[in-house]
Amino acid sequence: MTPPKHADTVHLRAFTEGDLAFLDRLCTDPDALGEFEWPGFGDPRAPRKRWETDG
């Protein structure tokens, strides 16, 4: 039996290699998250290195 779908349900998934471009933008573009959410400049290659290490 499948549970009923509700409008307020959130479905999570693991990110894929195709999501890396979006993650790169979050690390390099202050406008992507807004002035109060952006963590500052970091290593823009970090998400890609992590993906290559352990997916």
All heavy atoms as TSV, in Angstrom:
chain	resi	resn	atom	element	x	y	z
A	1	MET	N	N	0.840	-1.177	0.000
A	1	MET	CA	C	0.000	0.000	0.000
A	1	MET	C	C	0.885	1.241	0.000
A	1	MET	O	O	1.849	1.337	0.742
A	1	MET	CB	C	-0.904	-0.022	1.223
A	1	MET	CG	C	-1.753	1.206	1.352
A	1	MET	SD	S	-2.866	1.029	2.750
A	1	MET	CE	C	-4.225	1.900	2.103
A	2	THR	N	N	0.572	2.183	-0.848
A	2	THR	CA	C	1.312	3.427	-0.957
A	2	THR	C	C	0.624	4.502	-0.121
A	2	THR	O	O	-0.591	4.662	-0.214
A	2	THR	CB	C	1.363	3.894	-2.432
A	2	THR	OG1	O	1.901	2.832	-3.215
A	2	THR	CG2	C	2.218	5.128	-2.583
A	3	PRO	N	N	1.401	5.248	0.699
A	3	PRO	CA	C	0.768	6.306	1.488
A	3	PRO	C	C	0.237	7.412	0.590
A	3	PRO	O	O	0.771	7.650	-0.495
A	3	PRO	CB	C	1.893	6.820	2.381
A	3	PRO	CG	C	3.146	6.368	1.751
A	3	PRO	CD	C	2.819	5.160	0.933
A	4	PRO	N	N	-0.814	8.101	1.014
A	4	PRO	CA	C	-1.365	9.186	0.191
A	4	PRO	C	C	-0.374	10.340	0.083
A	4	PRO	O	O	0.425	10.576	0.982
A	4	PRO	CB	C	-2.622	9.609	0.956
A	4	PRO	CG	C	-2.411	9.137	2.350
A	4	PRO	CD	C	-1.536	7.929	2.262
A	5	LYS	N	N	-0.411	11.053	-1.028
A	5	LYS	CA	C	0.477	12.193	-1.238
A	5	LYS	C	C	-0.194	13.443	-0.698
A	5	LYS	O	O	-1.369	13.677	-0.923
A	5	LYS	CB	C	0.800	12.359	-2.714
A	5	LYS	CG	C	1.577	11.195	-3.260
A	5	LYS	CD	C	2.207	11.515	-4.574
A	5	LYS	CE	C	2.908	10.280	-5.056
A	5	LYS	NZ	N	4.283	10.429	-5.223
A	6	HIS	N	N	0.589	14.236	0.025
A	6	HIS	CA	C	0.094	15.480	0.589
A	6	HIS	C	C	0.904	16.633	0.023
A	6	HIS	O	O	2.094	16.492	-0.261
A	6	HIS	CB	C	0.218	15.461	2.114
A	6	HIS	CG	C	-0.562	14.353	2.757
A	6	HIS	ND1	N	-1.925	14.400	2.903
A	6	HIS	CD2	C	-0.169	13.174	3.271
A	6	HIS	CE1	C	-2.334	13.295	3.494
A	6	HIS	NE2	N	-1.284	12.530	3.725
A	7	ALA	N	N	0.280	17.787	-0.095
A	7	ALA	CA	C	0.958	18.961	-0.650
A	7	ALA	C	C	2.132	19.400	0.220
A	7	ALA	O	O	3.080	19.997	-0.266
A	7	ALA	CB	C	-0.039	20.102	-0.816
A	8	ASP	N	N	2.091	19.112	1.518
A	8	ASP	CA	C	3.151	19.563	2.408
A	8	ASP	C	C	4.222	18.496	2.651
A	8	ASP	O	O	5.019	18.599	3.560
A	8	ASP	CB	C	2.569	20.026	3.733
A	8	ASP	CG	C	1.784	18.924	4.438
A	8	ASP	OD1	O	1.512	17.885	3.823
A	8	ASP	OD2	O	1.445	19.125	5.612
A	9	THR	N	N	4.278	17.487	1.810
A	9	THR	CA	C	5.260	16.424	1.933
A	9	THR	C	C	6.553	16.815	1.223
A	9	THR	O	O	6.522	17.366	0.131
A	9	THR	CB	C	4.723	15.117	1.316
A	9	THR	OG1	O	3.534	14.766	1.992
A	9	THR	CG2	C	5.721	13.998	1.443
A	10	VAL	N	N	7.676	16.529	1.856
A	10	VAL	CA	C	8.981	16.797	1.271
A	10	VAL	C	C	9.645	15.464	0.947
A	10	VAL	O	O	9.671	14.567	1.780
A	10	VAL	CB	C	9.876	17.588	2.258
A	10	VAL	CG1	C	11.270	17.768	1.694
A	10	VAL	CG2	C	9.249	18.930	2.582
A	11	HIS	N	N	10.155	15.334	-0.259
A	11	HIS	CA	C	10.871	14.131	-0.674
A	11	HIS	C	C	12.336	14.490	-0.849
A	11	HIS	O	O	12.669	15.387	-1.614
A	11	HIS	CB	C	10.303	13.579	-1.984
A	11	HIS	CG	C	8.881	13.152	-1.863
A	11	HIS	ND1	N	8.529	11.921	-1.393
A	11	HIS	CD2	C	7.736	13.808	-2.121
A	11	HIS	CE1	C	7.222	11.821	-1.372
A	11	HIS	NE2	N	6.714	12.958	-1.809
A	12	LEU	N	N	13.203	13.811	-0.146
A	12	LEU	CA	C	14.635	14.061	-0.225
A	12	LEU	C	C	15.305	13.013	-1.090
A	12	LEU	O	O	14.842	11.885	-1.190
A	12	LEU	CB	C	15.252	14.031	1.180
A	12	LEU	CG	C	14.666	15.007	2.182
A	12	LEU	CD1	C	15.322	14.798	3.541
A	12	LEU	CD2	C	14.841	16.434	1.723
A	13	ARG	N	N	16.398	13.403	-1.717
A	13	ARG	CA	C	17.173	12.468	-2.509
A	13	ARG	C	C	18.638	12.840	-2.368
A	13	ARG	O	O	18.986	13.961	-2.016
A	13	ARG	CB	C	16.776	12.511	-3.979
A	13	ARG	CG	C	17.085	13.844	-4.654
A	13	ARG	CD	C	16.923	13.747	-6.166
A	13	ARG	NE	N	17.141	15.004	-6.838
A	13	ARG	CZ	C	18.334	15.512	-7.142
A	13	ARG	NH1	N	19.424	14.870	-6.832
A	13	ARG	NH2	N	18.441	16.662	-7.765
A	14	ALA	N	N	19.491	11.908	-2.618
A	14	ALA	CA	C	20.922	12.199	-2.642
A	14	ALA	C	C	21.219	13.028	-3.881
A	14	ALA	O	O	20.576	12.860	-4.915
A	14	ALA	CB	C	21.717	10.897	-2.680
A	15	PHE	N	N	22.170	13.958	-3.775
A	15	PHE	CA	C	22.470	14.729	-4.970
A	15	PHE	C	C	23.293	13.894	-5.927
A	15	PHE	O	O	23.924	12.919	-5.545
A	15	PHE	CB	C	23.113	16.078	-4.655
A	15	PHE	CG	C	24.494	16.044	-4.081
A	15	PHE	CD1	C	25.590	16.007	-4.920
A	15	PHE	CD2	C	24.703	16.075	-2.732
A	15	PHE	CE1	C	26.874	15.993	-4.410
A	15	PHE	CE2	C	25.976	16.061	-2.207
A	15	PHE	CZ	C	27.065	16.012	-3.054
A	16	THR	N	N	23.246	14.298	-7.167
A	16	THR	CA	C	23.926	13.565	-8.233
A	16	THR	C	C	25.047	14.430	-8.805
A	16	THR	O	O	25.169	15.614	-8.468
A	16	THR	CB	C	22.948	13.201	-9.360
A	16	THR	OG1	O	22.478	14.409	-9.957
A	16	THR	CG2	C	21.773	12.392	-8.836
A	17	GLU	N	N	25.825	13.860	-9.678
A	17	GLU	CA	C	26.912	14.614	-10.301
A	17	GLU	C	C	26.365	15.829	-11.053
A	17	GLU	O	O	27.012	16.871	-11.107
A	17	GLU	CB	C	27.718	13.716	-11.236
A	17	GLU	CG	C	28.971	14.375	-11.747
A	17	GLU	CD	C	29.889	13.430	-12.495
A	17	GLU	OE1	O	29.500	12.276	-12.741
A	17	GLU	OE2	O	31.001	13.859	-12.825
A	18	GLY	N	N	25.179	15.719	-11.585
A	18	GLY	CA	C	24.557	16.842	-12.278
A	18	GLY	C	C	24.241	18.022	-11.369
A	18	GLY	O	O	24.055	19.145	-11.840
A	19	ASP	N	N	24.187	17.806	-10.073
A	19	ASP	CA	C	23.911	18.869	-9.105
A	19	ASP	C	C	25.163	19.661	-8.739
A	19	ASP	O	O	25.069	20.695	-8.076
A	19	ASP	CB	C	23.318	18.278	-7.819
A	19	ASP	CG	C	21.985	17.603	-8.058
A	19	ASP	OD1	O	21.211	18.072	-8.900
A	19	ASP	OD2	O	21.728	16.591	-7.378
A	20	LEU	N	N	26.343	19.200	-9.147
A	20	LEU	CA	C	27.591	19.854	-8.747
A	20	LEU	C	C	27.684	21.298	-9.243
A	20	LEU	O	O	28.225	22.157	-8.541
A	20	LEU	CB	C	28.793	19.052	-9.215
A	20	LEU	CG	C	29.029	17.747	-8.448
A	20	LEU	CD1	C	30.165	16.963	-9.096
A	20	LEU	CD2	C	29.324	18.002	-6.992
A	21	ALA	N	N	27.161	21.595	-10.412
A	21	ALA	CA	C	27.210	22.975	-10.925
A	21	ALA	C	C	26.442	23.909	-9.997
A	21	ALA	O	O	26.883	25.025	-9.716
A	21	ALA	CB	C	26.652	23.040	-12.335
A	22	PHE	N	N	25.305	23.454	-9.494
A	22	PHE	CA	C	24.527	24.258	-8.544
A	22	PHE	C	C	25.299	24.446	-7.246
A	22	PHE	O	O	25.371	25.556	-6.704
A	22	PHE	CB	C	23.179	23.584	-8.276
A	22	PHE	CG	C	22.376	24.281	-7.233
A	22	PHE	CD1	C	21.783	25.502	-7.488
A	22	PHE	CD2	C	22.226	23.723	-5.982
A	22	PHE	CE1	C	21.045	26.155	-6.510
A	22	PHE	CE2	C	21.492	24.366	-4.995
A	22	PHE	CZ	C	20.904	25.585	-5.267
A	23	LEU	N	N	25.920	23.400	-6.743
A	23	LEU	CA	C	26.708	23.512	-5.519
A	23	LEU	C	C	27.912	24.433	-5.722
A	23	LEU	O	O	28.272	25.195	-4.819
A	23	LEU	CB	C	27.165	22.134	-5.050
A	23	LEU	CG	C	26.057	21.201	-4.579
A	23	LEU	CD1	C	26.616	19.822	-4.290
A	23	LEU	CD2	C	25.361	21.760	-3.365
A	24	ASP	N	N	28.529	24.385	-6.897
A	24	ASP	CA	C	29.632	25.290	-7.210
A	24	ASP	C	C	29.170	26.739	-7.117
A	24	ASP	O	O	29.869	27.597	-6.588
A	24	ASP	CB	C	30.190	25.029	-8.612
A	24	ASP	CG	C	30.958	23.727	-8.721
A	24	ASP	OD1	O	31.308	23.144	-7.672
A	24	ASP	OD2	O	31.193	23.289	-9.865
A	25	ARG	N	N	27.980	27.008	-7.619
A	25	ARG	CA	C	27.449	28.380	-7.583
A	25	ARG	C	C	27.240	28.845	-6.139
A	25	ARG	O	O	27.502	29.998	-5.813
A	25	ARG	CB	C	26.135	28.464	-8.355
A	25	ARG	CG	C	25.584	29.858	-8.368
A	25	ARG	CD	C	24.396	30.016	-9.300
A	25	ARG	NE	N	23.917	31.376	-9.186
A	25	ARG	CZ	C	22.682	31.699	-8.852
A	25	ARG	NH1	N	21.783	30.772	-8.654
A	25	ARG	NH2	N	22.335	32.966	-8.743
A	26	LEU	N	N	26.785	27.962	-5.277
A	26	LEU	CA	C	26.580	28.339	-3.880
A	26	LEU	C	C	27.889	28.711	-3.193
A	26	LEU	O	O	27.894	29.505	-2.254
A	26	LEU	CB	C	25.894	27.199	-3.117
A	26	LEU	CG	C	24.476	26.861	-3.541
A	26	LEU	CD1	C	23.947	25.704	-2.701
A	26	LEU	CD2	C	23.551	28.053	-3.455
A	27	CYS	N	N	28.999	28.153	-3.662
A	27	CYS	CA	C	30.310	28.433	-3.059
A	27	CYS	C	C	30.978	29.671	-3.643
A	27	CYS	O	O	31.925	30.184	-3.048
A	27	CYS	CB	C	31.247	27.248	-3.269
A	27	CYS	SG	S	30.759	25.784	-2.365
A	28	THR	N	N	30.529	30.149	-4.790
A	28	THR	CA	C	31.252	31.233	-5.462
A	28	THR	C	C	30.420	32.475	-5.730
A	28	THR	O	O	30.974	33.505	-6.083
A	28	THR	CB	C	31.814	30.737	-6.811
A	28	THR	OG1	O	30.737	30.289	-7.637
A	28	THR	CG2	C	32.819	29.618	-6.619
A	29	ASP	N	N	29.115	32.418	-5.558
A	29	ASP	CA	C	28.248	33.544	-5.910
A	29	ASP	C	C	27.500	34.054	-4.678
A	29	ASP	O	O	26.572	33.399	-4.199
A	29	ASP	CB	C	27.259	33.104	-6.983
A	29	ASP	CG	C	26.377	34.238	-7.482
A	29	ASP	OD1	O	26.494	35.365	-6.969
A	29	ASP	OD2	O	25.560	33.993	-8.380
A	30	PRO	N	N	27.881	35.229	-4.139
A	30	PRO	CA	C	27.200	35.757	-2.961
A	30	PRO	C	C	25.709	35.987	-3.188
A	30	PRO	O	O	24.916	35.942	-2.250
A	30	PRO	CB	C	27.909	37.087	-2.695
A	30	PRO	CG	C	29.193	37.020	-3.430
A	30	PRO	CD	C	28.979	36.077	-4.578
A	31	ASP	N	N	25.297	36.239	-4.426
A	31	ASP	CA	C	23.882	36.487	-4.709
A	31	ASP	C	C	23.049	35.211	-4.732
A	31	ASP	O	O	21.826	35.269	-4.709
A	31	ASP	CB	C	23.725	37.213	-6.045
A	31	ASP	CG	C	24.310	38.611	-6.001
A	31	ASP	OD1	O	24.272	39.238	-4.911
A	31	ASP	OD2	O	24.814	39.079	-7.029
A	32	ALA	N	N	23.691	34.065	-4.780
A	32	ALA	CA	C	22.952	32.801	-4.855
A	32	ALA	C	C	22.154	32.538	-3.583
A	32	ALA	O	O	21.045	32.020	-3.639
A	32	ALA	CB	C	23.899	31.644	-5.134
A	33	LEU	N	N	22.700	32.890	-2.429
A	33	LEU	CA	C	22.021	32.636	-1.161
A	33	LEU	C	C	21.496	33.896	-0.487
A	33	LEU	O	O	20.662	33.813	0.400
A	33	LEU	CB	C	22.976	31.929	-0.183
A	33	LEU	CG	C	23.379	30.516	-0.562
A	33	LEU	CD1	C	24.399	29.984	0.432
A	33	LEU	CD2	C	22.168	29.613	-0.585
A	34	GLY	N	N	21.993	35.043	-0.865
A	34	GLY	CA	C	21.596	36.275	-0.216
A	34	GLY	C	C	22.670	36.729	0.760
A	34	GLY	O	O	23.507	35.939	1.207
A	35	GLU	N	N	22.637	37.986	1.117
A	35	GLU	CA	C	23.729	38.555	1.893
A	35	GLU	C	C	23.853	37.998	3.301
A	35	GLU	O	O	24.917	38.045	3.907
A	35	GLU	CB	C	23.610	40.072	1.941
A	35	GLU	CG	C	22.391	40.574	2.692
A	35	GLU	CD	C	22.321	42.092	2.702
A	35	GLU	OE1	O	23.265	42.745	3.188
A	35	GLU	OE2	O	21.318	42.611	2.204
A	36	PHE	N	N	22.778	37.485	3.877
A	36	PHE	CA	C	22.843	36.994	5.253
A	36	PHE	C	C	23.032	35.482	5.348
A	36	PHE	O	O	23.213	34.956	6.432
A	36	PHE	CB	C	21.596	37.407	6.020
A	36	PHE	CG	C	21.441	38.896	6.096
A	36	PHE	CD1	C	20.415	39.525	5.425
A	36	PHE	CD2	C	22.343	39.663	6.806
A	36	PHE	CE1	C	20.270	40.892	5.485
A	36	PHE	CE2	C	22.220	41.037	6.873
A	36	PHE	CZ	C	21.183	41.655	6.205
A	37	GLU	N	N	22.980	34.779	4.253
A	37	GLU	CA	C	23.125	33.324	4.253
A	37	GLU	C	C	24.434	32.846	3.649
A	37	GLU	O	O	24.821	31.718	3.830
A	37	GLU	CB	C	21.969	32.675	3.481
A	37	GLU	CG	C	20.612	32.908	4.095
A	37	GLU	CD	C	20.457	32.228	5.452
A	37	GLU	OE1	O	21.039	31.152	5.676
A	37	GLU	OE2	O	19.757	32.794	6.295
A	38	TRP	N	N	25.103	33.703	2.899
A	38	TRP	CA	C	26.322	33.291	2.191
A	38	TRP	C	C	27.451	33.098	3.191
A	38	TRP	O	O	27.763	33.975	3.999
A	38	TRP	CB	C	26.682	34.337	1.154
A	38	TRP	CG	C	27.770	33.910	0.229
A	38	TRP	CD1	C	27.749	32.833	-0.604
A	38	TRP	CD2	C	29.037	34.524	0.049
A	38	TRP	NE1	N	28.918	32.748	-1.307
A	38	TRP	CE2	C	29.732	33.785	-0.922
A	38	TRP	CE3	C	29.646	35.635	0.602
A	38	TRP	CZ2	C	30.991	34.102	-1.351
A	38	TRP	CZ3	C	30.911	35.957	0.167
A	38	TRP	CH2	C	31.576	35.202	-0.797
A	39	PRO	N	N	28.129	31.937	3.189
A	39	PRO	CA	C	29.170	31.663	4.183
A	39	PRO	C	C	30.522	32.309	3.889
A	39	PRO	O	O	31.432	32.191	4.682
A	39	PRO	CB	C	29.295	30.137	4.125
A	39	PRO	CG	C	28.929	29.795	2.727
A	39	PRO	CD	C	27.861	30.784	2.340
A	40	GLY	N	N	30.667	32.966	2.769
A	40	GLY	CA	C	31.944	33.580	2.410
A	40	GLY	C	C	32.691	32.722	1.403
A	40	GLY	O	O	32.280	31.624	1.072
A	41	PHE	N	N	33.767	33.279	0.913
A	41	PHE	CA	C	34.546	32.550	-0.089
A	41	PHE	C	C	35.213	31.341	0.535
A	41	PHE	O	O	35.732	31.396	1.642
A	41	PHE	CB	C	35.600	33.448	-0.722
A	41	PHE	CG	C	35.028	34.474	-1.646
A	41	PHE	CD1	C	34.960	35.802	-1.274
A	41	PHE	CD2	C	34.538	34.101	-2.879
A	41	PHE	CE1	C	34.422	36.750	-2.124
A	41	PHE	CE2	C	33.996	35.035	-3.738
A	41	PHE	CZ	C	33.937	36.368	-3.355
A	42	GLY	N	N	35.171	30.251	-0.177
A	42	GLY	CA	C	35.826	29.022	0.239
A	42	GLY	C	C	36.448	28.384	-0.989
A	42	GLY	O	O	36.535	29.004	-2.045
A	43	ASP	N	N	36.855	27.172	-0.856
A	43	ASP	CA	C	37.433	26.455	-1.986
A	43	ASP	C	C	36.303	26.070	-2.941
A	43	ASP	O	O	35.470	25.225	-2.600
A	43	ASP	CB	C	38.154	25.207	-1.496
A	43	ASP	CG	C	38.828	24.433	-2.616
A	43	ASP	OD1	O	38.724	24.845	-3.795
A	43	ASP	OD2	O	39.454	23.411	-2.309
A	44	PRO	N	N	36.235	26.675	-4.115
A	44	PRO	CA	C	35.145	26.365	-5.037
A	44	PRO	C	C	35.198	24.940	-5.580
A	44	PRO	O	O	34.237	24.431	-6.119
A	44	PRO	CB	C	35.304	27.385	-6.165
A	44	PRO	CG	C	36.735	27.784	-6.113
A	44	PRO	CD	C	37.154	27.659	-4.661
A	45	ARG	N	N	36.346	24.275	-5.400
A	45	ARG	CA	C	36.474	22.894	-5.880
A	45	ARG	C	C	36.108	21.870	-4.822
A	45	ARG	O	O	36.078	20.678	-5.104
A	45	ARG	CB	C	37.907	22.656	-6.335
A	45	ARG	CG	C	38.315	23.552	-7.505
A	45	ARG	CD	C	39.783	23.501	-7.707
A	45	ARG	NE	N	40.394	23.927	-6.447
A	45	ARG	CZ	C	41.654	24.229	-6.272
A	45	ARG	NH1	N	42.481	24.139	-7.259
A	45	ARG	NH2	N	42.124	24.612	-5.104
A	46	ALA	N	N	35.816	22.308	-3.610
A	46	ALA	CA	C	35.572	21.381	-2.501
A	46	ALA	C	C	34.425	20.396	-2.777
A	46	ALA	O	O	34.606	19.190	-2.574
A	46	ALA	CB	C	35.330	22.146	-1.212
A	47	PRO	N	N	33.251	20.848	-3.236
A	47	PRO	CA	C	32.188	19.867	-3.500
A	47	PRO	C	C	32.574	18.840	-4.568
A	47	PRO	O	O	32.279	17.657	-4.444
A	47	PRO	CB	C	31.001	20.713	-3.957
A	47	PRO	CG	C	31.253	22.065	-3.386
A	47	PRO	CD	C	32.751	22.217	-3.402
A	48	ARG	N	N	33.270	19.298	-5.609
A	48	ARG	CA	C	33.675	18.379	-6.676
A	48	ARG	C	C	34.727	17.390	-6.160
A	48	ARG	O	O	34.670	16.204	-6.456
A	48	ARG	CB	C	34.211	19.158	-7.874
A	48	ARG	CG	C	34.470	18.269	-9.068
A	48	ARG	CD	C	34.550	19.034	-10.350
A	48	ARG	NE	N	33.360	19.781	-10.680
A	48	ARG	CZ	C	32.290	19.270	-11.289
A	48	ARG	NH1	N	32.273	18.008	-11.622
A	48	ARG	NH2	N	31.251	20.023	-11.562
A	49	LYS	N	N	35.675	17.868	-5.352
A	49	LYS	CA	C	36.680	16.965	-4.775
A	49	LYS	C	C	36.000	15.926	-3.887
A	49	LYS	O	O	36.353	14.750	-3.933
A	49	LYS	CB	C	37.680	17.748	-3.928
A	49	LYS	CG	C	38.689	18.527	-4.702
A	49	LYS	CD	C	39.650	19.150	-3.698
A	49	LYS	CE	C	40.378	20.325	-4.234
A	49	LYS	NZ	N	41.241	20.936	-3.235
A	50	ARG	N	N	35.041	16.383	-3.101
A	50	ARG	CA	C	34.325	15.444	-2.218
A	50	ARG	C	C	33.573	14.412	-3.054
A	50	ARG	O	O	33.557	13.237	-2.722
A	50	ARG	CB	C	33.383	16.235	-1.313
A	50	ARG	CG	C	32.491	15.416	-0.449
A	50	ARG	CD	C	33.216	14.943	0.814
A	50	ARG	NE	N	32.433	14.005	1.561
A	50	ARG	CZ	C	31.671	14.316	2.590
A	50	ARG	NH1	N	31.598	15.561	3.000
A	50	ARG	NH2	N	30.999	13.397	3.224
A	51	TRP	N	N	32.948	14.862	-4.128
A	51	TRP	CA	C	32.208	13.940	-5.004
A	51	TRP	C	C	33.164	12.899	-5.594
A	51	TRP	O	O	32.858	11.714	-5.629
A	51	TRP	CB	C	31.508	14.710	-6.117
A	51	TRP	CG	C	30.828	13.802	-7.076
A	51	TRP	CD1	C	31.310	13.367	-8.281
A	51	TRP	CD2	C	29.564	13.165	-6.911
A	51	TRP	NE1	N	30.434	12.515	-8.849
A	51	TRP	CE2	C	29.347	12.373	-8.047
A	51	TRP	CE3	C	28.603	13.201	-5.920
A	51	TRP	CZ2	C	28.197	11.627	-8.211
A	51	TRP	CZ3	C	27.463	12.459	-6.089
A	51	TRP	CH2	C	27.267	11.680	-7.218
A	52	GLU	N	N	34.319	13.346	-6.060
A	52	GLU	CA	C	35.279	12.422	-6.665
A	52	GLU	C	C	35.847	11.448	-5.633
A	52	GLU	O	O	36.196	10.332	-5.972
A	52	GLU	CB	C	36.402	13.218	-7.332
A	52	GLU	CG	C	35.931	13.967	-8.562
A	52	GLU	CD	C	36.940	14.951	-9.110
A	52	GLU	OE1	O	38.019	15.127	-8.485
A	52	GLU	OE2	O	36.662	15.556	-10.145
A	53	THR	N	N	35.913	11.876	-4.372
A	53	THR	CA	C	36.448	11.020	-3.325
A	53	THR	C	C	35.461	9.944	-2.897
A	53	THR	O	O	35.790	8.770	-2.816
A	53	THR	CB	C	36.826	11.855	-2.087
A	53	THR	OG1	O	37.813	12.812	-2.496
A	53	THR	CG2	C	37.368	10.998	-0.973
A	54	ASP	N	N	34.222	10.360	-2.611
A	54	ASP	CA	C	33.276	9.370	-2.049
A	54	ASP	C	C	31.865	9.425	-2.619
A	54	ASP	O	O	30.979	8.740	-2.123
A	54	ASP	CB	C	33.236	9.478	-0.528
A	54	ASP	CG	C	32.721	10.816	-0.039
A	54	ASP	OD1	O	32.125	11.578	-0.816
A	54	ASP	OD2	O	32.931	11.084	1.152
A	55	GLY	N	N	31.664	10.247	-3.653
A	55	GLY	CA	C	30.356	10.290	-4.289
A	55	GLY	C	C	29.274	10.758	-3.365
A	55	GLY	O	O	28.138	10.526	-3.512
